[in-house]
Amino acid sequence: MEKTWFAYALVVFTTLCWGANAVFGQMAVGEVSPMALVALRWFGVALLLVVFFNKPVRRDWPNLKPHLLFFSAMGIVGYSTFNGLFYVAAYTTSGVNVGILQGSIPVFVMVGAFLVYRTPVSVMQMAGVICAFFGVAIVAAGGDLSNLRDLAFRVGDLLMIIACVLYAAYTVGLQKRPQVSAMGMFTVMAGAAFLATLPMVAIEVQMGQFLAPTPKGYAIVVMVTLFPSFLAQLAFIHAVKLIGPNRAGVMVNLAPVFAAAMVVMVLNEPFHWFHGMALGLVLGGILLSERGKPKT
């Protein structure tokens, strides 16, 4: 029980950092280009890990080496690609939308865990996921459900949903992590994520969309590196190890709550009636899914 509560505390901290990332993403617009931000973000994380936590990597290297392809794929999908889509989305949709749409991650986590591991899913859990999904759909439709019928979404909203599918795949993949330290695994994934961003930056330069960080941009890079990237990722890795991807994934629904609150308070973005309805559905989905989790 104590480990369970500790795991939930880790996920709450993680979602608080991810909620703040919606604020950072909006603040970065015009201060640093998306791929430059992602590259600097993971370079900073990799540097921190190598400088301050190199012992676990050296100790675990014999166990890490056979799984380099797996860890590299995890870092590319869950870190660099997800983050790249996240920050590009910030250019074409609101911070509130970006934050709330993160609530779609548990939908894809639960489906992925069932398809890959045949993880049991109760009727109440499925009801909770559907409830949260409706909340996400309302945001994506801008409060006008006719947009669902006509598929009239903003590009940024669609990019966020794709990003959430990728992060769900990463979350499900963590369930089969080899028996190595979280720090050693994270170091390899962060290094792979940084290397994967270099071609993205090159494309950004080629397209004439590269923007080197301004002084404010560098401050944003530092904040993004420390909180959503470094501390939050370590916390989430440990939480998934303790309670599994389904339960950790459902709690990710707290991220849109924190994101919406911080975006409104810090950036003064408007909070519409459908945002409130969506948050209510998301929180209701968390409650149903947690109450309905299969007994083990």
Residue, then its C-alpha position, 0 to 999 in steps of 0.5 A: m500500500e505504501k508503494t502504491w501511494f508513493a507511485y501515485a505521488l510520483v505520477v501527480f508530480t509528473t503530471l504537474c510538470w507536464g501540465a507546466n509544459a503546456v505553458f512552456g510550449q506557448m511561451a516558446v512561440g517566437e522565442v525558439s523554434p520547436m525542433a531547436l527546443v527539443a534538441l536543446r532539451w534532450f541535449g541538456v538532459a543527456l548532459l545532466l545524466v552523463v555528468f552527475f549519474n554516469k555510475p549507473v550507466r557504467r555499472d549497467w552497460p553489460n545489461l544495457k548493450p544488448h537492448l540498445l535498439f529497444f532503448s533507442a526506439m523508446g527514446i525516439v518515440g516517447y521523447s524526441t518525436f512526442n516533444g517535437l509534435f507537442y511544440v509544433a502543435a503549440y503554434t496552431t492551437s491553444g495552451v488549454n487545448v494542448g494540455i487537455l488533449q494529453g488526456s487521450i493518452p490513457v485511452f491509447v495506453m489501455v488499448g495498447a496494454f490489452l493488445v500487447y499484454r492482454t492486460p485485463v480491462s474491466v467494464m468500469q475501467m472501459a467506461g472511465v476511458i470512454c468518459a475521458f475520451f469524450g472530454v478530449a473529443i469535446v476539446a478537439a471539436g472546440g465545443d461544437l460536436s458537429n466538427l466531429r462529424d465533419l472532421a473539422f479540427r485544427v492541425g495542432d489538435l490533430l498533431m497532439i492526438i498523434a503525439c499522445v498515441l506515440y507516448a502511449a506506445y512508449t508507456v506500454g513499452l516500459q512494462k517490458r523494460p529489462q532489469v536495469s536501473a531507471m537512471g541507466m535506461f533513461t540515460v540511453m533513451a535521452g541520448a538517443a532522443f537527442l541524436a534523433t532530433l539532429p535530422m529534425v533540426a536540419i529539416e527545420v533549417q532547410m525549411g527556413q523555420f529555424l529560430a535560435p533561442t532568445p534570452k527568454g528562449y534559453a530560460i524556457v529551455v532550462m525550465v523544460t529540461l529540468f522539469p518536464s524532461f528530467l525530473a518528470q520522466l524519472a518519476f514516471i519510469h518509477a511509477v510505471k514499474l510500481i503500478g504498471p502502465n494502465r494505472a499510471g496511464v490513467m493518472v496522466n489525466l491529471a496533466p490536463v487539469f494542471a495544464a488548464a489551470m496554469v495556462v489560464m493563470v499564467l498566460n491569461e488564455p480564455f477558459h470556455w464552458f466546453h473546457g470545464m465540461a471536458l475536465g469534468l469528464v476527464l476527472g470522472g474517467i479517472l475515478l471510474s477507472e481507478r474504482g474499476k481496476p481488476k483485483t490482483 
